């Protein structure tokens, strides 16, 4: 599968280069589904212009990138527009290469884990076991999912700064699979430094570190486990503190905190997007705002606890599910988050046969992707619709993401159940038992 993988990768690069010569990038750079106040290239250039004039980019309500991103974007902006386009294609190439490494490492990781656990599987679970040939084409599917993923392509063409965060998240996952848990924790801290929400990913990294250090079952109350968790948490938060300190020294003050993390938490910009925040807080009475901000923001964090308990033996899948949770419930989501989820989705292709709502979910994604810009145009430009039309698309898109996440979780747990208990079960009356996902 090396040749088809290489061809797919090259075709994806050529497709991006060809589309950059069209008018599509300019159109996508104005779409609220693709860029957000946190990832807009246009806003970044305005902030850089203020910085070059000696005015703090954080003094207004335009620039919300971290000081490190200010430095990186300042370097990139020195090049010509065509060179900048090539840089974003290069960033996508880097993402693709990391994904190839992840797919290769993940295949070996799954086979090794299965070899150590097979003695605990049910005798009738042979047909559910992974085989080496099942994972040989994993790199090809991951490459296709990224190279021809419309969400990833749109993010690249719009020059969204979300690509930097995606690269760091992929590096964190890759280092975790490689067993470099401390380096993975540093990348998690770097991702949290840029967009805050990825801080919860230190949980799967800590769980993975403990599982590597101890052969056997997972017990959260084990003293060894507590030490392992504290080590990873320590590395993560110390790394984040160092980055914040250097940022303060670079900017000269702590004023970037309210404009970056305060902006993410407070959600002052209610520009329409595919998230759940903007419509609710447009209609919200001001004296209820703080309460509902806390309720909405806690959604990103609160699912970490039950998922970590249920998936304590599967930190890689836990990492993916938390990524999915962040993409759904963050205050300013975009296509960059969805593109990352779809690029990693082929890693779980052995779970697809246990999923139930794939067709419905795919149709929902297609319909929402097509109708989102149409409804936005009818609302903002044609004046023949209102905010409810666009919010209906946003709500349906979020529902599709939630449906995909829960369906994948159901399929994963169903396969695990079959591995340990077999797939032939009878009720007392002799009828076939049905496996359901109990809440």
Buried (B, 14 or more C-beta within 10 A) or exposed (E): EEEEBBEBBEBBBEBBEEBBEEEBBEBBBEBBBBBBBBBBBEBBBBBBBBBEEEEBBBEEEBBBBBBBBBEBBBEBBEEEEEEBBBBBBEBBBBBBEBBBBBBBBBBEBBBEBBEEEEEEBBEEBEEBBBEEEBBEBBBBBBBBBBBEBBBBBBBBBBBBBBBBBBBBBBBBBBBBBBEBBBBBBBBBBBBBBBBBBBBBBBBBBBBBBBBEEBEEEBEEEBEEBEEBBEBBBEBBBEBBEEBBEEBBEEBEEEBBBBBBBEBBBBBEBBEBBBBBBBBBBEEBEEEEBEEBBEEBBEEBBBBBEEBBEEBBBBBBBBBBBBBBBBBBBBBBBBBBBBBBBBBBBBBBBBBEEBBEBBEEBEEBBEBBBEBBBBBBEBBEEEEEBEBEBBBBBBBBBBBBBBBBBBBBBBBBBBBBBBBEBBBEEEEEEEEEEEBEEEE
